[in-house]
Structure formats: C-alpha cells, structure tokens
Amino acid sequence: MPVHQLSDLIRYVRHNSPFYADLYADLPPDVDCLTDLPVVGQSDFWAANTLQGNRVLTAPLDEASVFKTGGTTGAPKFSCFTREEWQEFVTAFGHGLVDAGLRPGHRVADLFYAGELYASFLFILDSLSHAPVSSVRLPIGGGAPLETTVPTLRDFAAQVIAGTPTTLCRLAEHLIADGEQLADVELLFFGGEALFDDQRRLLARAFPNAEPRSLGYASVDAGLLGRPVPGPDARTHRAFTPHTVVEILDDATDEPIREAGRAGRVVVTQLFRRLMPVIRYPAGDRAEWTDPEAGVFRILGRAEEGVRVGPVSLYSQDAQAAVTTADTDGRVVGMQLVVRRWDGRDGLVLRLAVSPDDPGSEDPAGLDVLAKAVVAALEEARPFYPDAVTTGFVHPLAVEWVRHRDLAVNPRSGKLIRVIDERPTA
C-alpha cells in the first residue's frame, strides 16, 4: 500500500469518517497543512471508536485484523488494520530492526505475549519475517513456562531474545536462581516499557555477552512512531519517514516544538492508515528532539494521557473513574498519578487531595477506609494491576493524602500535571 499524501488523506477522512468530519467541520474545505488541524482528544476518539455504531472508521469492518490495546475503565480499545496496512506496518518496523542490530542469520526468540487480541507477539514475528535480512525465528511467547523456554533457547543457541523488560528480567532471575547463564545471546531486544539501570545489571548477570537495545517505538493504537538509532542511548529514535509524521508539542500551547532539548508531548500522524485514521493523535509519551532536522528524538516517559507501570498500562481516566466510584461523599478534590521505582520494581501512588475544611481530613482511619475503597475500585477496573502485584512485577497500589496546593502544576499554564513519572530513565 502506498503512503498517502497528507492532503489526500485529510480529504478522504473528512468524507468517510464521521468523527473526523465533525472534528474538521469548521475548517476550510481545502486545508492541507498538518498544523492547521486540531489535536485529537483521546477520550473523544475512543468514545467514537466503538464496536457498535463506530464513527471513526472510514469503511465497514469487513476485512481487517483487530487488536486490543490499553483502555479506559469500561471501554477497552480496539485498533483495526487492513491486510495491506498491517503488511506496511510490519515491513517498515522490520527495516528498523536492522538499526537495532539484527544481522543475517540471527536466531531470534520472540517472548512477547499472544492471544486475547494482543498484538505484540504477532507484530514482532511478522516484523522479523518482513525484515530485509534473513533470520531464524523462534516463536516461544511470553506465557511459556520458563522451564521449557530456557532449554529451547539453549537447543537453538538463540542469539537474540525479544520481549518486554519485565519478561526479560523474569527470565534472567530464573537463570540466576539456577546458577545459569546464556552466553550465546548477543542482543536483548526490548519494547513496551522503559529499561532501567537496575534491570540492566540483572540482565548482565544472566546474559554476560548481550547488549540490551530498543527494538523500536510503536503502539497498537498510535502505530509506527520511531525506529532505533544506534548508540548508547536506547531512548533515542528516528521518525519512520515517510510513513509517519511525529510532532512534539508544547504542554501549555500545543504549538510544535522545533528546537532540540525542549520537552513536550508526542503527537503522531500515520500516512499509511485509512481504515482507522490516526491524525495528530497523542501517543501518550513525552519526548525531546535531539536532532530536529533529522527527525531524531529522545523518549522521556509517559505523558498525562497514560502511564506504564511495569507491564501494566493505566490511564488517568481509569483512576479518576475509580475515585468517582469510591468517593461517594466527594471528599477528593484533586488527583495525580505518581510512578516511582524502588527495590527493582515499579509502583503506582495515587496522590489524592482533600480540602482543608474537610472535617474528616485529620481522621487517619477514615482516610484509610476511603483509600482502600479507591484502590479496590481501580483494581476491579484494571485487574491486570493486582495480577502483576501477585506475580511480583510491581508494588501494590498506594495512596498518598495531600492538600490541593501540594499537587504539581505546569509552571507556565498552571494546569494540573495528571501523571508524574519519578523513575530514573537516564
């Protein structure tokens, strides 16, 4: 499938997608400049992108692959690709794997997860199949027992292992506990989460000859985002030109940032997707340009739209809905999600503010009851989180009570910062 001209894509979606027709209703009929278009609101996009009565799609869902991605409470997200779009997606990403270090003949173990409409396992396997170099693909999967995974890796002398950092570290812990190493492994391709220094130390003990590298930057909803840039900083990526246009926007004004070293939120436009158009869509991450002319940027962490805690995706709307469910008396007057990392695991803290005149604000027992109710509501809405606690991947949810003045705000706009990532990423 050819990459579409932006002007053609805009005309097409205005004519065929009710959601984009409404979004662009006040624009001139011949607009063809990306920055003249509004940024898509995530909540509006997914409220319209439903299984029944869908207003985002440009055609009936007659031929497509459907995948599930992280979702807001009560409204899971589903992302659709035609056969041609999916092939374009994996072919472009497969070319990026060469930048990550894939070499002809590499034996690559795919330890991403499959089933339940999740895409990562199939996506990586197909990307390897469409890469411009040959490889021996080992589709093991992240759910396979480690007792059988390790012998398979040994039997085939796997040189590359691809998976989330959580999966790679779980494998490393298993090897270390058994007093083993996999010395044949040259590369650890990670994706889906940031990789932290404590994890690198753990991986080095189990894979003494392996170098961890980002296999690329992509998501099921936003699509292609960045191909790896060889070098010491695994957070650095280059836009998938010409398939994708990546913008970094100012947090307060939404104006495009064009200079290096200034952080903003990532917004993406996919020029090869027409069934489920993605035009100026917030990817949920923050980044800064390192070489604006070359389209090279560094990922800095999650933006306020969403956060990744270990292997679990959460959205600020999830937490807000949990507070609304549990706080029947309306005592909570502000909320932030704070992600921290200690003892080698991620943890999520719900920072909740109560008013100074709340008569129960000095009652620790009463606040503890409310905190437990909020945590229970969020865990019920996002069961993946307590599952990850049980398996030891993340710390249990915690609540921190503060005053509203203690909530962090944007220094320029005064707007509340909904998600704060305090994890070290250097």
ABEGO torsion letter per residue (X at the ends): XBBBBAAAAAAAAAAABAAAAAAAAABBAABABAAABBBBBAAAAAAABBABGBAABABBBABBBBBBBBBBBGBBBBBBBBAAAAAAAAAAAAAAAAAAGBBBGBBBBBABBBEGGBAAAAAAAAAAAABABBBBBBBAEAABBAAAAAAAAAAAGBABBBBBAAAAAAAAAAAAAAGBBBAABABBBBBGBBBBAAAAAAAAAABAABBBBBAEBBBAAAEBABBBBBEABAABBBBBOAABBBBBBBAAAGBBBABBGBBBBBBBBBAABAABBBBGBBAGBBBBBABAAAGBBBBAEBBAABBBBEABBBBAAAAAAAAAAABAAGABABBBBBBBBBGGBBBBBBBBBBBAABAAAABAAAAAAAAAAAAAAAAAABAAAAAAAAAGABBBBBBBBBBAAABBBBAAAGBBBABBBABBAX
